[in-house]
Amino acid sequence: MQSMQDQTEQLDNLTVRTYHTNDQTAVSRLYTEGLLAGQIAANDTGADIDNIHEAYFSEDANHFWVAEHNGQILGMIGCFHEQDGHVGEIRRLRVNKDWQHTNIGARLLEHALEHCKVHKFLKVVLDTRFDTEAVIGLFDRFGFQHTRSKNIHGKELLEFYLDLYRQMKDE
């Protein structure tokens, strides 16, 4: 395994791109890693992961990306618009466990948030079961506010939101 510094230096070759059907095996593996790490709720069926095209490409405001490096899928993220059309939800932000803390999550989040701005979402929400300093720091860097925590089946779920409307007014 490479050192974190070596990995970070190599990320110049990292590409964040739209999901393709041939990415399914790697995306399913990232989903399963999250499940095994306790990041995913026990009642999460993963139906969106099993059918990414239907879940994330049936409407223009939804999307799914992967982070690819030298032909290997190292991360993923989805964006889904809520029913009212003004709220976007970040879903399935995952980075391969051997490549965490290398800025891949930030690159994925940048793409998803740009998509939210293009589609004129006023607010973006996300949640996580990881309350590590690195995860919270990533969300803080992008301006997300922690709104609440709730205990679901003995696991803490942290909810965040980002006010894009205020950001657009300030620009």
N, C-alpha and C positions, 0 to 999 in steps of 0.2 A: 504494500500500500504506500502511496506517495504521501509526502508531508503536506500539510495544509498550505504552506507557502508555495510549494511546487504546483499544487492544484490551482491555487489562485492565479499564479503567473500564466498558467496554460489557458485560462478562461478567455483570452483574447479570441480564441477560436469558437467560443460558445455562440450558438445561434438560438434565438427564441423565434419559433415559427408556429404556424397553424398546424394543429393535429392532422395527421393522415391515418387512414385505416391501418396501415402497416405498423403504426406505433402502438397498437392495442395491447400486445403482449407486455411491452415495457410499462405502459400506463397501468395496466392491471397489477403488475409487480409493485409499482410505487404505491398503489392503493392498498395492497395487501401488507406492505411494510408498515403503513400508517395504522392499519387495523391491528397488527401484531404489537405495535408500539403503544397501543392504547389511545391513539389519537382519534380514532373513529368510534362512534357510539355502537354498542352491541346491536342495536336495532337498525343500523344503517345498512340497507340492502345493497348499496353500490349500484343500483339500477342505472344511474346516469353514466357510470363508468362502463357498464356492460353495453350501453347503447349511446355512445358519445354523440354520434351524428344526430340522432333524434333529440337528445337533451340540449345540445349546445349549438346546433347549426340549423334548427328548424325556423329560427327567427334571426334577423340581422343583428339585433342587439345582444344576442348571446354569442359566446365564442369559447374556444378551448385551445390552449397553446402547450407546446412542449419546449423544454430547453435541451438542445442537442449539442454534444461535443464529440468530435471524431466518430460520428455514427452511433453514439450511445445516448439514449434518453436519460438525462440526469434529473429532470424536474418537470413539473406540470402545474397548470393553473387553469381554472375555468372562470368565466364571468357569465352571470345569469341575471336578466332583468326581472324585477318583481312586477306583479300584475299592474300596478299603477303607471308603470313605464318610466318613473323618475328615480327609482331606487335600483342600484345594481348590487348584486351579491357576489363577492369573491368566494369561489369554491375550490376545493381540492388542491390547495397550494401544498405541494410536496416536493422535497428534494431528496435524492438518493442519500441514504445515511452516511455513505463514505465521502460525500461531497458537500455536506452541510457546513455552514460557516465560511463559505467561499463566495458569497454575493449572488449566487444563482437565484435565491428567493427574491432578492431585490430586483434583479433583472426581469423576472417573471411578473412581479408586482407592478413594475413600471409599465410593461406592455398592457396589462389588464387595466390599469388606471387610465392610460391614454385612450384605450377603447371606451371606457366609461365617459371620458370627456367628449370624445367624438360623437357619442350617442346621447350627449346632453343629460346624463344622469345628474341629479342634484345631490344625491347622497349615495355612499357606498357602504355596505355592511359586510362584516365577516365575523367568524367565530373560530375559536381554537380551543383545544384541550391542553395545549402546551403552554405553560406559564414561565418558560425559561427567560432569562435576561435577554438572550439573543433574539428570541421570537418577539417579545414585547418591544425591544429596541428597534427591530425592523419596522413594526407597525408605527411606532412613535416617529421614526425618521420620515415616514410618508404622511404624517399628520393625523393618523387615526387616533381617536379618543376611546378609552375604555369606558363603556357605558354600564356594564353590569357583569356580575359573575353569578352563575347559578349551578347548583349541584344536581346533576342528573345521573341517577343510578350509581351514586358514590363517586362520580368523577366531576371535577370542576370544569365548567364551560365558560370561557371568557368571551364576551361579545364586544365588538368594536364598531365604530362608525367614522366615516370621513365626510365632512361637509364640502362637497365640490361647488355648491352654489356660492358659498362665501369665498372660496378660492377664485372662482371665475369673476366675481365682483371686484376682488382685489387686484386682478391682473390688468 
